[in-house]
């Protein structure tokens, strides 16, 4: 019985992995940049000015929120699945 369950889980993982490989990137374009996700991760690209330095970027990621500010200006903030765009 245990071997059957392991085989089922392995098959499901293989299908999910195959989905990532075949899906490609379908980016969601926003006023501040773009983002996309796969089953395993989320990628966010933010447009900044050419002379922007890393120390000017403040990013906070927690289990319940995500926020990004550049040069003290909030680009986006999401808390508890509710966007708080400024």
N, C-alpha and C positions, 0 to 999 in steps of 0.2 A: 504494500500500500504506500509506503513512504517513497519508494522509487517512482511510482506513478505520479505523485504530487510534485516531486522534484522535476520530473520530465515536463509536466504541464507548465510549471513556472518558468523553466528554461525556454520552452517554446514561446510563451508569452513575451519574455524578455527579448528573444530573437526577433519577434514580430515588431515590437516597439522600436528596437534598434534599427530595423529595416525601414521603418517609417521615417526616422530621422534622416537616414541616408537618401531616401527618395524624395523627401518633401522640399528640399532646397530652402532658400530664404524668400519669404514673402514679407517684406518690410512694411510696417505701418508708418507712413510719413506724418510728422507733426510739425507745428510751427518752430519747435526747438530742436528738431533732429529727426531721428527715426528709431524704431525698435522692432524686434522680432523675438520669437521664442521657439524652442523645440521642447520635446518632452523633458530633457535634462537641464536646460538652462534658458536664461533670458539675456538678450544682448540689447544694450541701449547705446546709441551714438548721439552725442549732443554737439550742435554747432556752436563753436566759440570763435572769438576773433583770433587772427593769426598770432598775435603777440601774447596770447594768454599763457600764464605760467601755472604750473601745477599747484602752487600754494594759493592761487586764487579760486580753486575749485573745492567746494565743501560738499561731500556726499555722505549721506547717512542711510544705512540699510539695517533694518530690524525685522523681526518676524511679522510685525504688523504695520510697518511704514517704510516708505522710500522717499528721500528728498534729495534735491540737488540745487545748489546755488553757485553762481559764478560771479566773482567780484562783488559779493554781498547781495546780489539780486537773485531771488528765488526763481529757478527755471520751472520746476514742478515739485509738488509735494503730494503724496498719496498716503492716506492713513486709514486703516481698517477698510480697505477696498473702495474708498471714496476719494476721487481725485479732488485736489484742492489747488488748481492751477492759478498762478498769478501772472 
